[in-house]
Amino acid sequence: MSDDDKQFQSAAVEQEAAGKGGLSQEELDELVASTDTGGRSPSGPIGTFLLVTALAWSLFQLWVASPLPFMFNFGVFNQADTRSVHLAFALFLAFLAYPSQRTPAQMGLALVIPALLTVFFMVGAKVGTPVWWVPLIGLGVIGAILLGSPKDRIPSWEWALAILGAASSLYIIVFSDDIATRVGAPIMQDYVVAVIGILLLLEATRRSLGPALMIVATVFLAYTFLGPYMPGIIAHKGNSLSEVVNHQWITTEGVFGIALGVSASFVFLFVLFGSLLDKAGAGNYFIQVAFSLMGHMRGGPAKAAVVSSAMTGLISGSSIANVVTTGTFTIPLMKKVGFSSEKAGAVEVASSVNGQIMPPVMGAAAFLMVEYVGIPYFDVVKHAFVPAVISYIALVYIVHLEAMKANMQGLPRAVEPKPLVAWLISTSFIIAAICALSFAVYYLMGWIRPAFPETAGYIVFVLLVTVYVALLWVSAQQPELKLEDPNAPVTQLPKPGPTVKSGLHFILPVVVLVWALMVDRLSPGLSAFWAASFMIFILVTQRPILAVMRNAGDIGVAFRQGFIDLLEGLVAGARNMIGIGIATATAGIIVGAVSQTGVGSALADVVEVLSGGNIMAILVLTAILSLILGMGLPTTANYIVVSALLAPVIVTLGQQNGLIVPLIAVHLFVFYFGIMADVTPPVGLASFAAAAVSGGDPIRTGVVAFFYSLRTAALPFLFIFNTDLLLIDVDWIHGIFVFITATVAMLLFAAATQGWFLARNMIHETVLLLLVAFTLFRPGFWMDMVVSPFADVPPAQIEQAMADAEPGQDIRLTIDGLNAVGDPVTFTALLPVPEGETGADRLLTAGVEYIDNGGVIMIDNVTFGSPAQAAGLDWDQQITQVQVPASQPSKYLMYLPALLVLGLVVLMQRRRSQPQSATA
């Protein structure tokens, strides 16, 4: 368990023993700082220097993302340079903002790891390479750690570590020309810098993220050096210090690889955007809107907690910060309407952690998926959207079921509701108005750009500012939003209408972001830059404009406060990025070790042996490994590690077992289980944070949150086998149908796992509900058992099969051949059927030439870049089986028996349900 976990646990236990309801706001802020932004904030000139450094990092990232360097032909950084500066800032601030912990476990690891790596570096050095300097560097790092570091000041040795860490990163820029001439042949200078950089990166990882990621990275480095001494199945030739230095530090295969590049290009700007939006008051606005709309329902505060966490998750990449930000307000109110401390904390944990699966940010994983999967960002968001929304709807339903069990009531309404007919009319009008406005904006933008090609940007900005000022005028007519004391008696909720109107201008930057990403299809980095730029404009102007409109306060003071908010937002965004920057760099060590040693193929063999080739067993093993790694790794690092190790394994073994799994489905699978680790005891950081707020037991909070999160754990297994849930090859009408049926199925799954539907479930009712939910999720499973979806065709008749199939369909080929290392392998490939007059024409168009040796069909040639090559076909492979789509009744006919069974459950439960008296 990391030191941060122990802080959360001990704080919660102490507060419970003292009989308090939780921690004070100052203590909660300190807990968040210790995990997200660094627990050290010295005063005086040093504190100012820290703020200026963080501010400089934000300004640098904004500059690099903007078009300005190309407009002025000044300050243009290539990708390698940007990554180098990004890591330099992260390392420098990590040593200054995060003090070294002095617990025995932390200190032991802090000393053992550099000592072990020093030995490995010396062992890996080539004969004749001087290594006397290696132990000196190791002893220097160990000595600096032994001296320790206080929280209120920065000692000289930590300044030295910070400067050395930043310098070792900037070395890539300063000596880039020399390095380019000796790639693969590092000199002594490269050795020294790389060893210093790796040791300091791992120490920075321990400080900012706890020991788990540091240990995992060290194990992979040790494996790189000690390959010949490993067990046979994972043994390799071993790599020298020269190879490791070149691969991990000098090139972009290791530390400065894709993960750090995504952090520098995309993630920073989205984190900064969220920080600015929160500083402007959007977080408070989201909470108030959720309470005004849902607080009157059964268990209303808990439902509002879910919705506000979902909205906060749109702009936040941290589950811990989300728990504390919304939880300080929602948890006491949940307890007030009848939730226990553990259940109130668990609801907040489940909803806050789910914020990381909600597009567009997804805890930074969305941008990594763009690079790893090789699909546009728009497609990543499209694929991730339905499961995320379904998961949140199901959590609201779980809260409703908890309220039903205890017969809880909501908080008093602020206004009496409209009659149903009037409510439907007004809602329909609002929806129609939003749709009309969306179409008008879309076509207006489509007309402005061709009509005014030179000035279109300025015209759009003026229109945007006009809308912004108009929304501010609407906001100025409403009472100012303030978070009330959640521990005070609640007399009534905020009024929905005024509450929604009071912050509509906060939606504009989100609209800018979504428009740039989804409509204009700009890069994520440039989209976030324009959204952040508009957010900067809002931060500077909203206070003075509101002061003028409300005729209240000094405009100069308002301007000054707006600039202060802006500076604080820029600094907070940079400090929030320290851990992410360090995590992506350290995860790069692991990814580099995987690519350098070939452990991925060895791991595939291990998983195949353990699973017996069963695809479900493979998925379960992957889920367990993701959970284990996630117990100590931050979400981003966990996703990088598990996707690098196991995503190709699932795809490969799935093909060998006849299941074609899209790569995006596999990456979402490992990502979902990675975030589950923030919930799962014994190291669920979000659960400890929630327990610190609620005063409940952190382990019990984590256990309850885990059961609430079972829906999130079930979804990945479902969309692996039913990719319709990810909207893969689905039109919009079918997509709506899938969304509705999947939502109903998830609600039934939640009712089954929570033991309550219309009344408390009997065991047989729970089983029936699970069967109905499964059928709604995957109706094809039952239909395939009744009527096979494919018909076998002799391989020699492949031309006839291609001729009979409809263009656009896929035929399934079972292939025998050799894998990349020459071992025999059998796998299934989907070959698309193209247009063509004859089957032979279609095969040639698909890129396949074959030879018929007496009924044995051998592939003679595969056209480069053809659909056949994309399907994995290659020359000298044998086609052993051909399957063509067979006529099959619609799989949705299986919904009829499922709905009949559901009706039976409803009848049984309605007979038992009895009205109860409401709890206070």
ZAMARGU-4260 file (C-alpha; in steps of 0.2 Angstrom, whole numbers, plus 5000, padded with zeros to 4 digits):
<rodrens>
0) 5000/5000/5000 | 5007/5017/4995 | 5010/5031/5008 | 4996/5041/5000 | 4984/5026/5003
5) 4990/5026/5022 | 4987/5044/5023 | 4969/5042/5017 | 4966/5027/5028 | 4973/5034/5044
10) 4964/5050/5042 | 4947/5042/5040 | 4950/5030/5054 | 4956/5044/5066 | 4941/5055/5061
15) 4929/5040/5064 | 4937/5037/5081 | 4935/5055/5086 | 4917/5055/5081 | 4918/5068/5068
20) 4909/5067/5051 | 4924/5069/5041 | 4939/5080/5037 | 4940/5099/5037 | 4941/5107/5020
25) 4959/5112/5023 | 4963/5094/5027 | 4954/5088/5011 | 4963/5101/5000 | 4980/5094/5007
30) 4975/5076/5003 | 4971/5081/4985 | 4987/5091/4984 | 4997/5076/4990 | 4991/5065/4976
35) 4987/5077/4962 | 4997/5093/4963 | 5011/5090/4976 | 5010/5092/4995 | 5023/5106/4996
40) 5019/5124/4994 | 5033/5135/5002 | 5030/5153/5005 | 5040/5168/5000 | 5051/5170/4985
45) 5053/5151/4983 | 5034/5149/4983 | 5033/5162/4970 | 5047/5154/4960 | 5037/5138/4960
50) 5021/5147/4954 | 5031/5156/4940 | 5038/5139/4934 | 5021/5131/4933 | 5015/5146/4924
55) 5029/5145/4912 | 5025/5127/4908 | 5007/5131/4904 | 5012/5146/4893 | 5025/5135/4884
60) 5012/5122/4881 | 4999/5135/4874 | 5013/5142/4863 | 5018/5125/4856 | 4999/5121/4852
65) 4995/5137/4844 | 4998/5143/4826 | 5008/5158/4832 | 5025/5149/4830 | 5022/5146/4812
70) 5014/5164/4810 | 5030/5172/4817 | 5042/5159/4811 | 5049/5159/4829 | 5049/5146/4843
75) 5044/5131/4832 | 5047/5115/4842 | 5047/5098/4834 | 5039/5083/4843 | 5055/5077/4851
80) 5060/5094/4857 | 5042/5097/4864 | 5043/5080/4873 | 5060/5085/4880 | 5054/5101/4887
85) 5038/5094/4894 | 5047/5081/4904 | 5060/5094/4910 | 5046/5104/4918 | 5038/5088/4925
90) 5054/5082/4933 | 5059/5099/4939 | 5042/5102/4948 | 5041/5084/4954 | 5056/5086/4965
95) 5051/5104/4971 | 5032/5101/4974 | 5033/5083/4981 | 5043/5080/4996 | 5051/5064/4999
100) 5041/5053/5011 | 5050/5046/5027 | 5039/5031/5031 | 5050/5015/5032 | 5043/5006/5017
105) 5045/5022/5006 | 5062/5025/5012 | 5067/5006/5009 | 5061/5007/4991 | 5069/5024/4988
110) 5086/5016/4993 | 5084/4999/4986 | 5079/5003/4969 | 5093/5015/4964 | 5105/5002/4972
115) 5098/4988/4962 | 5098/4998/4946 | 5116/5003/4949 | 5121/4985/4949 | 5111/4981/4933
120) 5119/4996/4924 | 5136/4990/4929 | 5132/4972/4924 | 5126/4978/4907 | 5141/4988/4903
125) 5151/4981/4889 | 5169/4974/4892 | 5181/4989/4892 | 5168/5002/4895 | 5173/5012/4911
130) 5159/5011/4924 | 5167/5019/4940 | 5155/5033/4938 | 5139/5023/4939 | 5140/5019/4958
135) 5145/5037/4961 | 5128/5043/4953 | 5119/5029/4962 | 5127/5034/4979 | 5123/5052/4975
140) 5104/5049/4972 | 5104/5038/4988 | 5112/5051/4998 | 5100/5064/4993 | 5085/5053/4997
145) 5093/5049/5014 | 5094/5067/5019 | 5075/5068/5017 | 5065/5084/5013 | 5053/5094/5024
150) 5036/5100/5017 | 5038/5119/5021 | 5055/5122/5012 | 5066/5115/4998 | 5083/5110/5004
155) 5098/5112/4992 | 5100/5094/4988 | 5082/5093/4981 | 5086/5109/4970 | 5101/5099/4964
160) 5090/5084/4959 | 5077/5095/4951 | 5090/5104/4940 | 5099/5087/4936 | 5082/5079/4931
165) 5078/5094/4920 | 5095/5095/4912 | 5095/5076/4908 | 5079/5079/4899 | 5084/5095/4890
170) 5100/5086/4884 | 5090/5078/4870 | 5087/5096/4863 | 5104/5104/4867 | 5114/5090/4859
175) 5101/5084/4846 | 5113/5087/4831 | 5127/5077/4838 | 5115/5063/4844 | 5108/5062/4826
180) 5125/5057/4820 | 5128/5043/4832 | 5111/5035/4834 | 5115/5017/4841 | 5132/5021/4846
185) 5131/5032/4862 | 5146/5040/4869 | 5151/5041/4888 | 5142/5058/4889 | 5126/5049/4883
190) 5128/5035/4896 | 5130/5047/4911 | 5115/5058/4906 | 5104/5043/4903 | 5109/5034/4919
195) 5106/5050/4929 | 5089/5053/4920 | 5082/5036/4922 | 5087/5035/4941 | 5079/5053/4944
200) 5064/5049/4934 | 5060/5033/4945 | 5063/5043/4961 | 5051/5057/4954 | 5039/5043/4950
205) 5040/5037/4968 | 5037/5054/4975 | 5022/5059/4964 | 5013/5043/4961 | 5019/5031/4975
210) 5030/5016/4973 | 5020/5004/4962 | 5024/5011/4945 | 5043/5014/4950 | 5043/4995/4955
215) 5035/4989/4939 | 5047/5000/4928 | 5062/4993/4938 | 5057/4975/4935 | 5056/4978/4917
220) 5073/4986/4917 | 5080/4972/4926 | 5072/4960/4914 | 5080/4969/4900 | 5097/4966/4907
225) 5094/4948/4914 | 5085/4940/4899 | 5097/4925/4898 | 5094/4921/4916 | 5075/4921/4915
230) 5064/4905/4913 | 5064/4898/4896 | 5047/4904/4890 | 5051/4922/4894 | 5070/4921/4891
235) 5079/4933/4878 | 5097/4937/4874 | 5098/4951/4886 | 5103/4969/4882 | 5119/4979/4885
240) 5119/4996/4894 | 5123/5004/4877 | 5107/4996/4869 | 5097/5001/4884 | 5103/5019/4885
245) 5100/5021/4866 | 5083/5013/4866 | 5076/5021/4883 | 5084/5038/4883 | 5092/5044/4867
250) 5078/5038/4854 | 5059/5040/4855 | 5057/5021/4858 | 5057/5022/4877 | 5055/5037/4889
255) 5052/5050/4875 | 5040/5038/4866 | 5022/5040/4861 | 5015/5041/4878 | 5025/5056/4883
260) 5021/5063/4866 | 5003/5062/4869 | 5005/5070/4886 | 5014/5084/4879 | 5003/5087/4863
265) 4986/5084/4870 | 4983/5079/4888 | 4991/5095/4895 | 4979/5106/4886 | 4964/5096/4891
270) 4969/5096/4909 | 4973/5115/4908 | 4956/5118/4900 | 4947/5108/4914 | 4957/5118/4927
275) 4952/5135/4919 | 4934/5130/4917 | 4934/5125/4936 | 4942/5141/4941 | 4929/5151/4932
280) 4916/5142/4943 | 4909/5129/4931 | 4912/5115/4944 | 4900/5124/4956 | 4888/5127/4942
285) 4887/5109/4938 | 4884/5103/4956 | 4870/5116/4958 | 4862/5112/4942 | 4862/5093/4946
290) 4854/5097/4963 | 4841/5109/4956 | 4835/5096/4943 | 4837/5080/4953 | 4837/5084/4972
295) 4819/5082/4974 | 4819/5063/4969 | 4820/5048/4980 | 4838/5048/4985 | 4840/5065/4976
300) 4857/5070/4983 | 4864/5054/4977 | 4857/5055/4960 | 4863/5073/4959 | 4880/5067/4965
305) 4881/5055/4950 | 4875/5068/4937 | 4887/5082/4944 | 4901/5069/4944 | 4897/5065/4926
310) 4898/5083/4921 | 4914/5086/4931 | 4921/5071/4923 | 4919/5079/4906 | 4933/5092/4912
315) 4943/5082/4925 | 4955/5068/4923 | 4957/5064/4941 | 4945/5053/4951 | 4952/5058/4967
320) 4950/5077/4964 | 4932/5073/4957 | 4928/5064/4974 | 4934/5078/4985 | 4927/5092/4974
325) 4909/5086/4972 | 4909/5074/4987 | 4912/5088/5001 | 4895/5094/4996 | 4886/5078/4990
330) 4891/5066/5003 | 4884/5075/5019 | 4868/5078/5009 | 4867/5059/5005 | 4869/5055/5023
335) 4855/5067/5028 | 4842/5058/5017 | 4846/5041/5024 | 4862/5034/5016 | 4875/5027/5028
340) 4893/5034/5028 | 4899/5020/5017 | 4885/5020/5004 | 4886/5039/5002 | 4905/5038/5000
345) 4903/5023/4988 | 4890/5032/4977 | 4902/5047/4975 | 4917/5035/4972 | 4908/5025/4958
350) 4902/5041/4950 | 4918/5050/4951 | 4929/5036/4945 | 4917/5034/4930 | 4921/5051/4925
355) 4937/5044/4917 | 4927/5034/4905 | 4917/5049/4899 | 4922/5057/4883 | 4930/5069/4878
360) 4945/5067/4890 | 4943/5050/4897 | 4957/5053/4910 | 4969/5056/4895 | 4966/5038/4888
365) 4957/5044/4873 | 4972/5053/4866 | 4983/5038/4869 | 4970/5027/4860 | 4971/5038/4845
370) 4990/5034/4844 | 4990/5016/4849 | 4974/5011/4839 | 4978/5022/4824 | 4960/5029/4822
375) 4954/5047/4822 | 4949/5055/4839 | 4931/5057/4833 | 4930/5038/4831 | 4937/5035/4849
380) 4924/5046/4856 | 4910/5038/4846 | 4915/5021/4851 | 4917/5026/4870 | 4901/5036/4871
385) 4887/5023/4873 | 4895/5012/4886 | 4900/5027/4897 | 4882/5035/4896 | 4874/5018/4899
390) 4885/5015/4914 | 4880/5032/4922 | 4862/5029/4919 | 4863/5012/4927 | 4872/5021/4942
395) 4857/5033/4944 | 4846/5018/4944 | 4856/5009/4957 | 4855/5024/4968 | 4836/5024/4965
400) 4835/5006/4970 | 4845/5010/4986 | 4832/5023/4990 | 4818/5011/4986 | 4825/4998/4998
405) 4825/5011/5012 | 4810/5021/5006 | 4820/5037/5006 | 4812/5053/5000 | 4820/5068/4991
410) 4824/5085/4997 | 4810/5098/4997 | 4806/5105/4980 | 4811/5123/4976 | 4795/5126/4966
415) 4779/5116/4962 | 4781/5105/4947 | 4771/5109/4931 | 4757/5098/4926 | 4763/5084/4915
420) 4755/5091/4899 | 4763/5108/4902 | 4780/5100/4906 | 4780/5089/4890 | 4775/5104/4879
425) 4789/5115/4887 | 4802/5101/4886 | 4797/5098/4868 | 4799/5116/4864 | 4816/5117/4872
430) 4822/5102/4862 | 4815/5109/4846 | 4824/5125/4850 | 4841/5117/4853 | 4839/5107/4837
435) 4834/5122/4827 | 4849/5132/4834 | 4861/5118/4831 | 4856/5117/4813 | 4856/5136/4811
440) 4874/5137/4818 | 4880/5122/4807 | 4873/5130/4791 | 4879/5148/4796 | 4896/5141/4799
445) 4896/5132/4782 | 4891/5148/4773 | 4903/5160/4782 | 4919/5151/4778 | 4917/5150/4759
450) 4909/5168/4759 | 4923/5176/4769 | 4938/5165/4767 | 4951/5178/4774 | 4941/5185/4788
455) 4930/5170/4793 | 4939/5167/4810 | 4937/5185/4815 | 4918/5184/4811 | 4916/5168/4820
460) 4925/5176/4836 | 4914/5191/4835 | 4898/5180/4834 | 4904/5170/4848 | 4908/5185/4859
465) 4891/5191/4855 | 4883/5175/4861 | 4894/5175/4877 | 4889/5193/4882 | 4871/5189/4879
470) 4872/5173/4890 | 4881/5184/4903 | 4867/5196/4903 | 4855/5181/4906 | 4866/5176/4920
475) 4867/5193/4928 | 4848/5193/4930 | 4849/5177/4941 | 4855/5176/4959 | 4873/5172/4961
480) 4877/5154/4964 | 4885/5149/4980 | 4889/5132/4988 | 4879/5132/5004 | 4885/5123/5019
485) 4880/5104/5016 | 4880/5101/5035 | 4867/5115/5038 | 4848/5111/5038 | 4841/5110/5020
490) 4825/5120/5018 | 4824/5120/4999 | 4834/5116/4984 | 4839/5129/4971 | 4826/5134/4958
495) 4830/5124/4942 | 4826/5138/4930 | 4837/5152/4937 | 4851/5139/4942 | 4852/5133/4924
500) 4852/5151/4917 | 4865/5157/4929 | 4880/5148/4920 | 4875/5145/4902 | 4891/5154/4897
505) 4901/5140/4904 | 4894/5129/4891 | 4901/5139/4877 | 4920/5134/4879 | 4914/5115/4879
510) 4904/5119/4863 | 4919/5126/4855 | 4929/5111/4860 | 4916/5098/4854 | 4914/5108/4838
515) 4932/5109/4834 | 4934/5090/4838 | 4918/5083/4830 | 4913/5095/4816 | 4929/5104/4810
520) 4939/5088/4814 | 4954/5098/4820 | 4968/5089/4830 | 4964/5086/4848 | 4979/5098/4853
525) 4973/5112/4842 | 4955/5110/4847 | 4960/5111/4866 | 4970/5126/4862 | 4956/5136/4855
530) 4944/5130/4869 | 4957/5135/4882 | 4960/5152/4873 | 4942/5156/4874 | 4942/5150/4892
535) 4956/5162/4896 | 4945/5176/4888 | 4930/5171/4899 | 4941/5171/4915 | 4947/5188/4911
540) 4931/5196/4906 | 4916/5188/4915 | 4919/5197/4932 | 4920/5214/4925 | 4906/5212/4913
545) 4895/5205/4926 | 4900/5219/4938 | 4894/5231/4925 | 4878/5222/4921 | 4874/5220/4940
550) 4880/5238/4944 | 4890/5231/4958 | 4908/5232/4963 | 4923/5241/4956 | 4927/5236/4938
555) 4946/5238/4941 | 4945/5226/4956 | 4934/5214/4945 | 4947/5214/4931 | 4961/5211/4944
560) 4952/5196/4951 | 4949/5189/4934 | 4968/5190/4930 | 4971/5182/4947 | 4959/5168/4943
565) 4968/5166/4926 | 4985/5164/4934 | 4978/5152/4947 | 4970/5142/4934 | 4986/5141/4923
570) 4996/5136/4938 | 4984/5123/4944 | 4983/5115/4927 | 5002/5114/4927 | 5003/5106/4944
575) 4989/5094/4940 | 5000/5088/4925 | 5016/5084/4935 | 5010/5066/4940 | 5003/5063/4922
580) 5019/5069/4914 | 5030/5058/4925 | 5018/5043/4923 | 5018/5043/4904 | 5037/5045/4904
585) 5040/5030/4916 | 5027/5020/4907 | 5038/5023/4892 | 5052/5013/4900 | 5040/4998/4901
590) 5034/5000/4883 | 5052/5002/4878 | 5057/4986/4887 | 5042/4977/4879 | 5048/4982/4861
595) 5066/4979/4865 | 5065/4962/4873 | 5050/4955/4863 | 5042/4950/4879 | 5025/4953/4871
600) 5026/4937/4861 | 5032/4928/4876 | 5018/4934/4886 | 5006/4928/4873 | 5012/4911/4875
605) 5011/4912/4894 | 4993/4918/4893 | 4988/4905/4880 | 4996/4891/4892 | 4986/4898/4907
610) 4970/4900/4898 | 4971/4884/4888 | 4967/4895/4872 | 4949/4899/4879 | 4945/4917/4874
615) 4934/4920/4890 | 4949/4914/4901 | 4960/4926/4892 | 4949/4940/4895 | 4947/4936/4913
620) 4966/4935/4915 | 4968/4952/4907 | 4955/4959/4918 | 4963/4952/4934 | 4981/4959/4928
625) 4973/4976/4924 | 4966/4976/4942 | 4982/4971/4950 | 4993/4984/4940 | 4980/4997/4943
630) 4980/4995/4962 | 4996/5005/4962 | 4997/5013/4945 | 4988/5029/4940 | 4975/5026/4926
635) 4985/5033/4912 | 5001/5023/4916 | 4990/5007/4919 | 4982/5009/4902 | 4999/5011/4893
640) 5006/4996/4902 | 4992/4984/4900 | 4988/4989/4882 | 5006/4987/4877 | 5007/4970/4885
645) 4990/4962/4883 | 4980/4971/4869 | 4990/4962/4855 | 4988/4946/4865 | 4969/4947/4865
650) 4968/4951/4847 | 4980/4937/4842 | 4973/4923/4853 | 4955/4929/4848 | 4959/4926/4830
655) 4966/4909/4833 | 4950/4905/4842 | 4938/4911/4829 | 4934/4928/4837 | 4938/4944/4827
660) 4940/4957/4840 | 4942/4975/4834 | 4958/4983/4842 | 4948/4998/4849 | 4937/4986/4859
665) 4952/4978/4867 | 4959/4994/4872 | 4943/5000/4880 | 4942/4983/4889 | 4959/4985/4897
670) 4956/5004/4901 | 4939/5000/4909 | 4947/4987/4921 | 4962/4999/4924 | 4950/5012/4931
675) 4941/4999/4942 | 4957/4999/4953 | 4953/5016/4960 | 4938/5008/4967 | 4944/4991/4972
680) 4951/4988/4990 | 4964/4987/4997 | 4972/5001/4987 | 4957/5011/4980 | 4963/5029/4982
685) 4946/5036/4977 | 4938/5025/4991 | 4950/5032/5004 | 4946/5050/4999 | 4928/5047/5000
690) 4929/5039/5017 | 4940/5054/5023 | 4925/5065/5018 | 4911/5054/5025 | 4920/5048/5041
695) 4915/5030/5035 | 4926/5015/5035 | 4937/5016/5019 | 4938/4997/5016 | 4919/4995/5017
700) 4917/5010/5006 | 4928/5002/4993 | 4918/4985/4994 | 4901/4994/4992 | 4908/5005/4978
705) 4915/4989/4969 | 4897/4981/4969 | 4890/4998/4963 | 4904/4997/4949 | 4899/4979/4943
710) 4890/4987/4929 | 4906/4995/4923 | 4915/4978/4925 | 4902/4969/4915 | 4902/4981/4900
715) 4919/4977/4893 | 4915/4958/4892 | 4899/4963/4883 | 4906/4974/4870 | 4920/4962/4866
720) 4907/4950/4860 | 4894/4963/4854 | 4903/4977/4845 | 4887/4985/4841 | 4888/4993/4859
725) 4904/5003/4852 | 4894/5008/4837 | 4906/4999/4826 | 4899/4998/4808 | 4882/5004/4814
730) 4871/5017/4806 | 4862/5030/4817 | 4845/5022/4817 | 4852/5005/4823 | 4863/5015/4835
735) 4848/5023/4844 | 4840/5005/4845 | 4856/4998/4852 | 4857/5012/4865 | 4839/5010/4871
740) 4840/4991/4872 | 4857/4991/4880 | 4852/5004/4893 | 4837/4993/4897 | 4848/4978/4899
745) 4860/4987/4910 | 4846/4993/4921 | 4840/4975/4923 | 4858/4969/4927 | 4859/4983/4940
750) 4843/4977/4948 | 4849/4959/4948 | 4866/4963/4956 | 4858/4975/4969 | 4845/4962/4974
755) 4830/4973/4971 | 4818/4977/4956 | 4800/4981/4961 | 4803/4972/4977 | 4817/4962/4985
760) 4823/4949/4973 | 4821/4930/4976 | 4836/4920/4970 | 4827/4913/4955 | 4821/4931/4950
765) 4839/4937/4951 | 4844/4923/4939 | 4830/4927/4927 | 4834/4945/4927 | 4852/4941/4923
770) 4847/4930/4909 | 4835/4943/4902 | 4849/4957/4903 | 4861/4945/4894 | 4849/4941/4880
775) 4845/4960/4877 | 4864/4963/4877 | 4869/4949/4866 | 4853/4941/4857 | 4865/4933/4844
780) 4872/4921/4857 | 4855/4912/4857 | 4851/4913/4839 | 4868/4906/4834 | 4864/4891/4844
785) 4848/4889/4835 | 4854/4893/4817 | 4872/4894/4813 | 4877/4911/4806 | 4889/4903/4794
790) 4889/4889/4781 | 4905/4879/4777 | 4911/4879/4760 | 4926/4867/4754 | 4941/4878/4752
795) 4943/4873/4733 | 4926/4882/4730 | 4932/4899/4737 | 4929/4907/4720 | 4911/4902/4720
800) 4909/4907/4738 | 4915/4925/4733 | 4904/4925/4718 | 4888/4920/4728 | 4892/4933/4743
805) 4885/4950/4742 | 4898/4964/4740 | 4901/4972/4757 | 4899/4955/4767 | 4914/4946/4774
810) 4919/4928/4772 | 4928/4919/4786 | 4944/4910/4781 | 4953/4898/4793 | 4972/4900/4789
815) 4986/4888/4794 | 5003/4897/4792 | 5018/4903/4802 | 5019/4918/4814 | 5033/4931/4814
820) 5045/4920/4823 | 5042/4905/4812 | 5031/4895/4823 | 5015/4886/4816 | 4999/4896/4820
825) 4981/4894/4815 | 4970/4909/4815 | 4953/4916/4808 | 4953/4931/4795 | 4938/4941/4788
830) 4940/4944/4770 | 4928/4958/4763 | 4919/4954/4747 | 4923/4968/4734 | 4913/4972/4718
835) 4917/4961/4703 | 4909/4951/4689 | 4916/4934/4695 | 4923/4926/4710 | 4940/4926/4703
840) 4939/4945/4699 | 4933/4948/4717 | 4948/4938/4724 | 4960/4948/4714 | 4952/4964/4719
845) 4953/4958/4737 | 4972/4955/4734 | 4973/4936/4734 | 4981/4924/4722 | 4980/4906/4726
850) 4986/4889/4720 | 4975/4873/4720 | 4986/4858/4724 | 4974/4844/4723 | 4961/4852/4734
855) 4974/4860/4745 | 4972/4879/4743 | 4989/4888/4746 | 4990/4907/4745 | 5003/4911/4731
860) 5003/4930/4733 | 4995/4944/4743 | 4994/4962/4735 | 5003/4975/4746 | 4990/4987/4754
865) 4975/4976/4749 | 4961/4971/4760 | 4968/4953/4761 | 4985/4960/4768 | 4975/4970/4781
870) 4966/4954/4786 | 4982/4945/4790 | 4984/4935/4774 | 5001/4931/4767 | 5009/4920/4754
875) 5013/4902/4758 | 4998/4901/4770 | 4985/4887/4768 | 4966/4890/4768 | 4959/4876/4778
880) 4941/4882/4780 | 4929/4894/4771 | 4913/4900/4779 | 4901/4911/4771 | 4886/4921/4779
885) 4871/4909/4780 | 4853/4914/4780 | 4848/4917/4798 | 4832/4924/4806 | 4834/4941/4815
890) 4844/4939/4831 | 4831/4951/4838 | 4818/4938/4839 | 4826/4932/4855 | 4819/4948/4863
895) 4802/4940/4863 | 4805/4926/4875 | 4816/4938/4885 | 4802/4951/4887 | 4790/4937/4892
900) 4802/4931/4905 | 4803/4949/4911 | 4785/4951/4912 | 4784/4935/4923 | 4797/4943/4935
905) 4786/4959/4935 | 4770/4949/4939 | 4779/4939/4953 | 4786/4955/4961 | 4771/4966/4960
910) 4761/4953/4970 | 4774/4955/4984 | 4777/4973/4984 | 4768/4982/4998 | 4768/5001/5001
915) 4779/5007/5015 | 4779/5022/5026 | 4793/5034/5021 | 4808/5036/5032 | 4813/5053/5039
</rodrens>
